Amino acid sequence: MRRYILTGTPGAGKTTLLAELARRGYSVTAEAATDVIARRQAAGDPEPWTRAGFVDEVVTLQRERAATATAPGEVRFHDRSPVCTEALRTFLGRPASPALTAELRRIGDEHVYRSEVFFVRNLGFVEPTDARRISFEDALTFERLHERAYRAHGYRLIDVPAAGVAERADLIEAVLARTAPHR
C-alpha cells in the first residue's frame, strides 16, 4: 500500500482536497485532531486542546486509523500524521510525550508513510470553526512548524500551491504517476 500524507496550514483546504481525491477513487483517512476536538466538545469540553492528554489522544487515533487494512497496491491519503502532531505539540508548547515519541519512531522504522508528503499551502485566510480557532498569523507559524518537523523526520515536501480543488488534485495525481512503483 502507498500511504501519502496531506499536511499544511489549518484551513488550507486539505479536507476539501481529500474529498475530491475520494471522489476520484482514492482511499482517504480523516484528520484525527478535528475528530478528537469534536468528540470532546460534544462531551462539554469547549477547548480540549488545553488538556494535558490531548496530543496523546490525537496520536492514538492516528495510529488506529493508519492500521486500517487496505488492499495491496492501494493508494491512501491521510489528512495529517504523527509528524503533524509533533508540530502541534511544539505549537502548544507541550513537552514530548512517550506515546508521541514512540509513534514517531515507529512510523519512521516501519516506513508507514511514503517519504513524499503533499504540503497543501494556505489560501491566504483562515475560516474559524469550533475546532479551528487560530488567527491567520498563527496559522502561518503553524505552517512553518510543520515544514520543519517533516524535514527533521526525513520527509520530502511536495508543494501543493493555492489553486482550485481540481487543479490541486490533478497535481497530486501527476506526482503519483511519476512515483508509482515499477512492475
C-alpha positions as CSV (number, residue, x, y, z in Angstrom):
1,M,0.0,0.0,0.0
2,R,1.1,3.5,-0.7
3,R,0.2,5.8,2.2
4,Y,0.6,9.5,1.5
5,I,0.3,12.4,3.9
6,L,-1.5,15.7,3.1
7,T,-0.5,18.4,5.5
8,G,-0.3,22.2,5.7
9,T,-1.8,25.2,7.3
10,P,-5.1,25.0,9.1
11,G,-7.8,26.0,6.7
12,A,-5.7,25.3,3.6
13,G,-8.4,23.1,2.1
14,K,-7.0,19.7,2.9
15,T,-10.4,18.2,3.8
16,T,-11.9,19.5,0.6
17,L,-9.0,18.2,-1.4
18,L,-9.3,14.8,0.3
19,A,-13.0,14.7,-0.6
20,E,-12.0,15.3,-4.3
21,L,-9.4,12.6,-4.1
22,A,-12.0,10.2,-2.6
23,R,-14.4,11.2,-5.5
24,R,-11.7,10.2,-7.9
25,G,-11.5,6.7,-6.3
26,Y,-8.7,7.0,-3.7
27,S,-9.0,5.9,-0.1
28,V,-8.7,8.7,2.4
29,T,-8.3,8.9,6.2
30,A,-9.8,11.9,8.0
31,E,-7.8,14.2,10.4
32,A,-7.7,12.8,13.9
33,A,-7.3,16.1,15.8
34,T,-10.5,17.5,14.4
35,D,-12.4,14.4,15.4
36,V,-10.9,14.3,18.9
37,I,-11.8,18.0,19.3
38,A,-15.4,17.4,18.0
39,R,-15.9,14.4,20.4
40,R,-14.6,16.3,23.4
41,Q,-16.6,19.4,22.6
42,A,-19.8,17.3,22.2
43,A,-19.0,16.0,25.7
44,G,-18.9,19.6,27.1
45,D,-15.2,20.4,26.8
46,P,-15.0,23.7,24.8
47,E,-11.2,23.7,24.4
48,P,-9.9,20.2,24.5
49,W,-6.5,21.2,23.1
50,T,-5.7,22.8,26.5
51,R,-5.9,19.4,28.3
52,A,-2.6,17.6,29.0
53,G,-3.6,14.3,27.3
54,F,-4.9,15.9,24.1
55,V,-1.7,15.2,22.0
56,D,-1.7,11.6,23.1
57,E,-5.4,11.2,22.1
58,V,-4.7,12.5,18.7
59,V,-1.6,10.3,18.1
60,T,-3.6,7.2,19.4
61,L,-6.4,7.9,16.9
62,Q,-3.9,8.5,14.1
63,R,-2.3,5.1,14.8
64,E,-5.6,3.3,14.9
65,R,-6.6,4.9,11.5
66,A,-3.2,4.1,9.9
67,A,-3.7,0.5,10.9
68,T,-6.8,0.1,8.8
69,A,-6.4,-2.8,6.5
70,T,-6.5,-2.0,2.8
71,A,-5.7,-3.8,-0.5
72,P,-2.1,-4.3,-1.6
73,G,-1.1,-1.6,-4.1
74,E,-3.9,0.8,-2.9
75,V,-3.1,4.5,-2.6
76,R,-4.4,6.0,0.6
77,F,-4.2,9.7,1.6
78,H,-4.0,10.7,5.3
79,D,-5.1,14.1,6.5
80,R,-2.1,14.7,8.7
81,S,0.1,12.3,10.6
82,P,2.0,12.0,13.9
83,V,4.6,14.4,12.4
84,C,1.8,17.0,12.3
85,T,1.0,16.1,15.9
86,E,4.7,16.8,16.8
87,A,4.3,20.2,15.2
88,L,1.0,20.7,17.1
89,R,2.8,19.7,20.3
90,T,5.5,22.3,19.6
91,F,2.9,25.0,18.8
92,L,1.1,24.3,22.0
93,G,4.3,24.5,24.0
94,R,3.9,21.0,25.4
95,P,6.8,18.5,26.2
96,A,7.2,15.5,24.1
97,S,5.2,12.5,25.5
98,P,6.4,8.9,25.5
99,A,3.4,8.0,23.3
100,L,4.2,10.5,20.6
101,T,7.9,9.8,20.7
102,A,7.3,6.1,20.3
103,E,4.8,6.6,17.4
104,L,7.2,8.9,15.6
105,R,9.9,6.3,15.9
106,R,7.6,3.5,14.8
107,I,6.3,5.3,11.7
108,G,10.0,6.0,10.7
109,D,11.2,2.5,11.4
110,E,8.3,0.8,9.7
111,H,8.1,3.3,6.8
112,V,4.3,3.6,7.4
113,Y,4.0,6.6,5.1
114,R,5.7,7.4,1.8
115,S,8.6,9.8,2.1
116,E,6.8,12.2,-0.3
117,V,4.4,14.5,1.7
118,F,1.9,16.7,0.0
119,F,2.2,20.1,1.6
120,V,-1.0,22.0,0.9
121,R,-0.3,25.7,1.0
122,N,-2.5,28.3,2.7
123,L,-5.2,30.1,0.8
124,G,-4.4,33.5,2.3
125,F,-7.0,33.3,5.1
126,V,-8.4,31.0,7.7
127,E,-12.1,30.4,8.3
128,P,-12.7,29.8,12.0
129,T,-14.7,26.8,13.1
130,D,-15.5,25.3,16.5
131,A,-12.3,23.2,16.2
132,R,-10.2,25.8,14.3
133,R,-9.7,28.9,16.5
134,I,-6.5,30.2,15.1
135,S,-5.5,33.5,13.5
136,F,-4.0,33.6,10.0
137,E,-0.8,34.9,11.5
138,D,-0.7,31.9,13.9
139,A,-1.6,29.6,11.1
140,L,1.5,30.7,9.2
141,T,3.6,30.0,12.2
142,F,2.0,26.6,12.5
143,E,2.7,26.0,8.7
144,R,6.4,26.7,9.3
145,L,6.5,24.3,12.3
146,H,5.0,21.6,10.0
147,E,7.7,22.2,7.4
148,R,10.5,21.9,10.0
149,A,9.0,18.8,11.6
150,Y,8.7,17.0,8.3
151,R,12.1,17.9,7.2
152,A,13.6,16.9,10.5
153,H,12.0,13.5,10.2
154,G,13.4,13.0,6.7
155,Y,10.3,13.5,4.6
156,R,10.3,15.3,1.2
157,L,7.7,18.0,0.9
158,I,5.8,18.3,-2.4
159,D,4.3,21.8,-2.7
160,V,0.6,22.0,-3.5
161,P,0.1,25.7,-4.1
162,A,-3.1,27.6,-3.6
163,A,-5.4,26.8,-6.5
164,G,-8.7,25.3,-7.3
165,V,-9.5,21.9,-5.8
166,A,-9.5,20.1,-9.2
167,E,-6.1,21.7,-10.1
168,R,-4.6,20.6,-6.8
169,A,-5.9,17.1,-7.2
170,D,-4.5,17.0,-10.8
171,L,-1.1,18.0,-9.4
172,I,-1.2,15.2,-6.8
173,E,-2.2,12.6,-9.4
174,A,0.6,13.8,-11.7
175,V,3.1,13.2,-8.8
176,L,1.5,9.7,-8.2
177,A,2.1,8.8,-11.8
178,R,5.8,9.8,-11.5
179,T,6.3,7.9,-8.2
180,A,4.3,4.7,-9.0
181,P,6.3,1.6,-8.3
182,H,7.6,-0.2,-11.4
183,R,6.1,-3.6,-12.1
